Amino acid sequence: MDEDQVQPRIDGGYPVPLPVEPLFDMPVAALLVPMNYNAFKAFVSRHKHLFPARYRLVGRGHRRVRQISASEIRLAREMVIRPGR
C-alpha cells in the first residue's frame, strides 16, 4: 500500500487506508506548491505530459474545475523548489 494513501487515526490506532488519492483544485494546489495561480497554471500547461487533465463539474452550468492529485503536487514541488531551501 502506498504511504500517501493512508490516513492516520486520531486515537493513535492503526492507519486507515484511503480508497482514492486526494484531489485539490488549482488555486489550492498552487498554494501548496508554492506558486501564484497564473505561474502554476502555466507550469502545469508547459508540463502536460506529467500532469494529466482531470476535471470536476461545478454548478448548474457544469463549469469544469481542474483537479490536481497529491502525488502531482509533490512532483511539482520537487521540480520547483531547489534543494537546501
RODO-2510 file (C-alpha; in nm, 4 decimals, decimal comma):
residues 85
     n   res          X          Y          Z
     1     m     0,0000     0,0000     0,0000
     2     d     0,1268     0,3442    -0,0887
     3     e     0,2224     0,5613     0,2074
     4     d     0,0318     0,8574     0,0573
     5     q    -0,2992     0,6750     0,0695
     6     v    -0,3015     0,6091     0,4441
     7     q    -0,4871     0,8353     0,6859
     8     p    -0,3581     0,8201     1,0464
     9     r    -0,6219     0,7626     1,3100
    10     i    -0,6866     1,0261     1,5748
    11     d    -0,6748     0,7772     1,8625
    12     g    -0,3276     0,6545     1,7579
    13     g    -0,4519     0,3176     1,6341
    14     y    -0,3674     0,1518     1,3064
    15     p    -0,3890     0,3738     0,9962
    16     v    -0,6954     0,3538     0,7759
    17     p    -0,6268     0,3163     0,4006
    18     l    -0,7916     0,5800     0,1825
    19     p    -0,9837     0,4405    -0,1160
    20     v    -0,8612     0,7126    -0,3556
    21     e    -0,5820     0,9685    -0,3720
    22     p    -0,6851     1,3188    -0,2561
    23     l    -0,7514     1,5773    -0,5296
    24     f    -0,7106     1,9538    -0,4985
    25     d    -0,8379     2,2313    -0,7233
    26     m    -0,5883     2,4595    -0,8988
    27     p    -0,5878     2,7561    -0,6538
    28     v    -0,5280     2,5275    -0,3550
    29     a    -0,2637     2,3260    -0,5426
    30     a    -0,0848     2,6490    -0,6358
    31     l    -0,0666     2,7429    -0,2672
    32     l     0,0715     2,4006    -0,1769
    33     v     0,3485     2,4102    -0,4394
    34     p     0,4017     2,7305    -0,3571
    35     m     0,3438     2,9468    -0,6639
    36     n     0,0933     3,2091    -0,7615
    37     y    -0,2057     3,0813    -0,9557
    38     n    -0,1048     3,2112    -1,3005
    39     a     0,2507     3,0766    -1,2713
    40     f     0,1224     2,7362    -1,1586
    41     k    -0,1309     2,7262    -1,4417
    42     a     0,1479     2,7986    -1,6943
    43     f     0,3746     2,5404    -1,5262
    44     v     0,1098     2,2670    -1,5494
    45     s     0,0355     2,3629    -1,9096
    46     r     0,4060     2,3505    -2,0003
    47     h     0,4435     2,0023    -1,8447
    48     k     0,1233     1,8454    -1,9827
    49     h     0,2847     1,5035    -2,0100
    50     l     0,3377     1,4953    -1,6300
    51     f     0,0030     1,6440    -1,5240
    52     p    -0,2931     1,4759    -1,6988
    53     a    -0,6123     1,6804    -1,7102
    54     r    -0,8791     1,5831    -1,4563
    55     y    -1,1910     1,7936    -1,4155
    56     r    -1,4861     1,8156    -1,1788
    57     l    -1,8120     1,9715    -1,2975
    58     v    -1,9418     2,2505    -1,0726
    59     g    -2,2738     2,4328    -1,0671
    60     r    -2,5752     2,4199    -1,2901
    61     g    -2,3772     2,5290    -1,5941
    62     h    -2,1329     2,2448    -1,5352
    63     r    -1,8236     2,4633    -1,5257
    64     r    -1,5100     2,2481    -1,5336
    65     v    -1,2672     2,2820    -1,2412
    66     r    -0,9207     2,1318    -1,2903
    67     q    -0,8118     1,8831    -1,0222
    68     i    -0,4512     1,8017    -0,9245
    69     s    -0,3641     1,4882    -0,7248
    70     a    -0,1476     1,4888    -0,4122
    71     s     0,1319     1,2969    -0,5886
    72     e     0,1320     1,5522    -0,8720
    73     i     0,1605     1,8350    -0,6186
    74     r     0,4581     1,6564    -0,4641
    75     l     0,6162     1,6196    -0,8094
    76     a     0,5622     1,9891    -0,8867
    77     r     0,7216     2,0865    -0,5530
    78     e     1,0249     1,8708    -0,6334
    79     m     1,0571     2,0378    -0,9730
    80     v     1,0111     2,3949    -0,8444
    81     i     1,1769     2,4098    -0,5020
    82     r     1,5544     2,3960    -0,5061
    83     p     1,7263     2,1595    -0,2599
    84     g     1,8617     2,3185     0,0557
    85     r     1,5853     2,5773     0,0839
***
